[in-house]
Amino acid sequence: MKVGVIGTGYVGLVTGACLAYVGHEVLCMDNDAGKVERLRQIIMPIYEPGLEEIVRSTVDSGALQFSTNMADVVGQSDVIFITVGTPSRPDGSPDLSAVRAVARGIGQHLDSRYRVIVNKSTVPVGSGNWVRMLVEDGAQLAPVTSGDGGGVALAPPKTDFDIVSNPEFLREGSAVWDTFNPDRIVVGADSERALSTMGQLYAHWTAPTEPNKAPVPMVVTDLSSAEMIKYAANAFLATKISFINEISNICERVGADVTRVAQAIGLDKRIGSQFLNAGAGWGGSCFPKDVSALVNTGLEYGYECSLLKATLSVNDNQRKRIIEKLQRELRILKGRTIAIWGLAFKPDTDDIRSAPALEVAIQLLNLGCRVVAHDPIVTAQQIKGQVPDLQVSEDPLALLDNADALVLMTEWPQYKDIDLSEVCRRLRQPILIDGRNCLSPEIARTAGLTYVGVGR
Ligand SMILES: NC(=O)c1ccc[n+]([C@@H]2O[C@H](COP(=O)([O-])OP(=O)(O)OC[C@H]3O[C@@H](n4cnc5c(N)ncnc54)[C@H](O)[C@@H]3O)[C@@H](O)[C@H]2O)c1
């Protein structure tokens, strides 16, 4: 099938490359001309394991192309994905301006051929109808003249399209693997024709031809339910982490070990072991904005989301707990140098949107500390625009010289292999705050460090 993808970021690029890999003809479009030019040269705009290889092979085979031209994408595609960002506004509601611009733009280039317009951006319930309206508005704005060069205005072309909601569940850091191995594919639509098109598009997953491959279930719903499924999934996972963080705070007070508690309750199949790691809390481009957006939707419809508000507030407090731990160990923070390991919001990504490490770094800088940090992938250049006073080192050990404490904020696996005796030798004061509970307290203490975890 001919597929267009508008917005070539984390979701758009991975979706486009994977659909090309399974045999579709994909044109990925972005309004960032520099990004498109770099992609044509196979320079990745993001760090994502396995992505470069797939982009390279699909570009080489001609299945994947890049463009800045909306008319080309709409003109040649049967299915058009909207995958632009929907970041939070200061009041917690999602900023839908990119979705609005793209929906109108699609409308302006539609003709009478049937298209399926698929919303993959995370958008509030009701957005399917709103996008349909914007596409229709766009079609009314289409510049139409007679083809004889006389410039005579005609009526806008008759359009024929359906809107589908197809929320995305990939995780940054394993986005390619997740796209090839999803737990389910959710498709919300109110037209049989659109559903049949989506069935063909995802046939590689739902009707695999390999003998030992199980089909991925396709959950078919109305538009609003599909939109709600995405928010409900993220809100549940965020709540699960805030729950274990709440338990960790009680564990600290009563002398229990939250890691043992989490392990034992996670063995209960009704609970499950994932998303039960206590620590500095969740961040990233999805959980914070999606939980806030759901609270906002509740308010719009006269409902107070008290559980979700508590989820957000427990998470905010986890950052403060890291600062409190430093204050407990060092007393005065003004004039101290604090080293941070890990800046990305989680391992295997270079995404620093709402990264807990940056929030802690900003709080420490505001308290008068010098803050030095290391991350295996995030660059000093990325940080400069956001937190200019944060110093970034390429060596995880060198930044410990003259530091008064080390705080581990992202559980990159390489930190687990570093010799903690060397860490102890370099630090001015041997204090290690393990904000992810990912190091062994015993090994750290044997190395001479004062180990402080979360809830243990
Ligand atoms: N990142 C994730 O892990 C993830 C997972 C699931 C769902 N989502 C959702 O998917 C959507 C996209 O997220 P993302 O992380 O890929 O965002 P992103 O910021 O990485 O990518 C968005 C892209 O859209 C482009 N863009 C913006 N306006 C445009 C326009 N008018 N025309 C063409 N291109 C335009 C930007 O230049 C950018 O490349 C969001 O709604 C997000 O909530 C993200």
PDBQT file of the ligand as one rigid body, heavy atoms in Angstrom, charges set to zero:
ROOT
HETATM    1  N1  LIG A 501       7.638   9.312  21.835  1.00  0.00    +0.000 N 
HETATM    2  C1  LIG A 501       6.952   8.294  22.272  1.00  0.00    +0.000 C 
HETATM    3  O1  LIG A 501       7.484   7.397  22.945  1.00  0.00    +0.000 OA
HETATM    4  C2  LIG A 501       5.481   8.157  21.952  1.00  0.00    +0.000 A 
HETATM    5  C3  LIG A 501       4.832   6.931  22.188  1.00  0.00    +0.000 A 
HETATM    6  C4  LIG A 501       3.481   6.830  21.902  1.00  0.00    +0.000 A 
HETATM    7  C5  LIG A 501       2.785   7.925  21.425  1.00  0.00    +0.000 A 
HETATM    8  N2  LIG A 501       3.434   9.114  21.226  1.00  0.00    +0.000 N 
HETATM    9  C6  LIG A 501       2.654  10.240  20.700  1.00  0.00    +0.000 C 
HETATM   10  O2  LIG A 501       2.982  10.386  19.316  1.00  0.00    +0.000 OA
HETATM   11  C7  LIG A 501       2.974  11.773  18.953  1.00  0.00    +0.000 C 
HETATM   12  C8  LIG A 501       4.332  12.129  18.360  1.00  0.00    +0.000 C 
HETATM   13  O3  LIG A 501       5.299  12.013  19.381  1.00  0.00    +0.000 OA
HETATM   14  P1  LIG A 501       6.863  12.017  19.061  1.00  0.00    +0.000 P 
HETATM   15  O4  LIG A 501       7.551  11.683  20.336  1.00  0.00    +0.000 OA
HETATM   16  O5  LIG A 501       7.123  11.220  17.854  1.00  0.00    +0.000 OA
HETATM   17  O6  LIG A 501       7.075  13.570  18.723  1.00  0.00    +0.000 OA
HETATM   18  P2  LIG A 501       8.369  14.260  18.083  1.00  0.00    +0.000 P 
HETATM   19  O7  LIG A 501       8.402  15.634  18.634  1.00  0.00    +0.000 OA
HETATM   20  O8  LIG A 501       9.553  13.369  18.231  1.00  0.00    +0.000 OA
HETATM   21  O9  LIG A 501       8.025  14.309  16.518  1.00  0.00    +0.000 OA
HETATM   22  C9  LIG A 501       7.077  15.151  15.962  1.00  0.00    +0.000 C 
HETATM   23  C10 LIG A 501       7.557  15.546  14.579  1.00  0.00    +0.000 C 
HETATM   24  O10 LIG A 501       6.520  16.279  13.926  1.00  0.00    +0.000 OA
HETATM   25  C11 LIG A 501       7.123  17.305  13.162  1.00  0.00    +0.000 C 
HETATM   26  N3  LIG A 501       6.115  18.339  12.895  1.00  0.00    +0.000 N 
HETATM   27  C12 LIG A 501       5.585  19.245  13.752  1.00  0.00    +0.000 A 
HETATM   28  N4  LIG A 501       4.679  20.011  13.113  1.00  0.00    +0.000 NA
HETATM   29  C13 LIG A 501       4.642  19.569  11.828  1.00  0.00    +0.000 A 
HETATM   30  C14 LIG A 501       3.903  19.956  10.677  1.00  0.00    +0.000 A 
HETATM   31  N5  LIG A 501       3.024  20.970  10.730  1.00  0.00    +0.000 N 
HETATM   32  N6  LIG A 501       4.114  19.301   9.525  1.00  0.00    +0.000 NA
HETATM   33  C15 LIG A 501       5.002  18.273   9.459  1.00  0.00    +0.000 A 
HETATM   34  N7  LIG A 501       5.731  17.861  10.515  1.00  0.00    +0.000 NA
HETATM   35  C16 LIG A 501       5.547  18.494  11.688  1.00  0.00    +0.000 A 
HETATM   36  C17 LIG A 501       8.275  17.769  14.020  1.00  0.00    +0.000 C 
HETATM   37  O11 LIG A 501       9.244  18.480  13.282  1.00  0.00    +0.000 OA
HETATM   38  C18 LIG A 501       8.790  16.445  14.577  1.00  0.00    +0.000 C 
HETATM   39  O12 LIG A 501       9.787  15.884  13.741  1.00  0.00    +0.000 OA
HETATM   40  C19 LIG A 501       2.623  12.538  20.234  1.00  0.00    +0.000 C 
HETATM   41  O13 LIG A 501       1.255  12.783  20.258  1.00  0.00    +0.000 OA
HETATM   42  C20 LIG A 501       3.011  11.566  21.336  1.00  0.00    +0.000 C 
HETATM   43  O14 LIG A 501       2.265  11.762  22.506  1.00  0.00    +0.000 OA
HETATM   44  C21 LIG A 501       4.764   9.245  21.472  1.00  0.00    +0.000 A 
ENDROOT
TORSDOF 0
